[in-house]
């Protein structure tokens, strides 16, 4: 078993101490921000040490090449993007505090996603549709390392997909900008240039995300073990269950508990270092 250590500034003494704690017999550099401690054992105090040093760690039983996978699927808000897009849209309408509170409770699993989306979208009633473009132009920011991660995934031959409980207005533009193969999200109802406060069609929530991933996986003829999924909130849990490898990215505790690996400090490019 190998222990992958990642961080923006990894001191040599931290690597030596972690190797000692894990009983590793070799330290191998992956990148300037990632190291592989070979033949390590899962022992006490490693999680505590890494938390104190602000380092990410992952025990990897067998290093699997990225090329063995066929699909990577990810959430959009607070995963691919460093923002919650609906919160930023709400800011344009003067209701960000109310919407942000509902968003936070949803990500913690305190509110069923479909109901929370209806509540948040209702607060957007009357907003001019031009505000959506303003949010995209002025507020949308990719999470650190997102483009680098996608480049590696595509080079390894993986199909890429965004599955969002957010809105198609943003996923459509992100698909074009970054070259995603698939996207799925919710569609806002707009009448006479104004948001009605409603979502068209069936809401893509927790189960919807899982269903979309499963459909695309089967369409591509892939096994569950050939899929990587990345998310941060409780509404991503069922989607993560449909993947062979699940990654909690700067995620809520409930997601970190369930995922194969967790990344809390480095960017999305850190995902690549977990594979061969």
Phi, psi and omega in degrees: 000141178250151177248116179267124179246130180226145178182160181287329176223102182255114180281147180301323182292331176292318179297316180296318181293319179293322177299320179294314180299323184269354182069026180285148182251002179202140176247120184241129180280128175264306173218185177293344182243010183212138179224150178249119176264111191274148179055048181268161177237146178284107183233168180297155170078352180293314179299317180296318180296314182295322178298317180292328181267002182057051179240145172271145177221151178208129174272120183245113184295317181217125181288115182256130178297144177303327182296347177282349179261160181239346185208137170238126180241142182215153171290162179263295187289129181063015173232278174296320178259152179270014180228168166257106189300321181294327177294322180288325174296318179299326179298327178291343183249004178075021182235024183300316181303317181294315181291319180298322179296318178294319179302312182299316180295326178292314181296334177276354179085018183273341180229139175298135189301313184302316179293320181294323179293320177299317180297315183290319181294324179300327180289347181267001183305132177092352180289136178294138183297337179298338179296331179296316179293324177298318178298316180297316183288322190256336189243331186293124177227135176287148173295149179306136176080002184297311183294321179296317178299314181297322177300316179295317181298314181294320179298329180277357176093010180280144167282150184238144185212139171249126176239114189234144170275003177275217191241147181298334178307319182274318182295325178298317181288323178292323177300315180293316183293317187255354176076035177293148178280326183220145170218152175212135181197184180265150183252123177285140174277128179233126179232127180053040175078008181236145173288133181274347185090012181235159176249137180277140175074190181287135182286133173273102178244216183300305180290325179299319177298316179297318181296319179297314180298315180298319180298312181293320178302314181290324178299324180275355180071032183260152171275160177306322183294347182261014183240137173248134177231142184230132179202177184227339187243170181301329180287356176266350189301315181292325175297316180297328180292340180274004181245152177289325177234123179245139184233123176271114183256112182044051195260167174292152183308320182298328179283319179298326180294328186266334187285158176296313180226159176229139175238121183239347186237310182278178182274186181296335178296342176296338177301319184299325184289351178278353183238171182277000000 
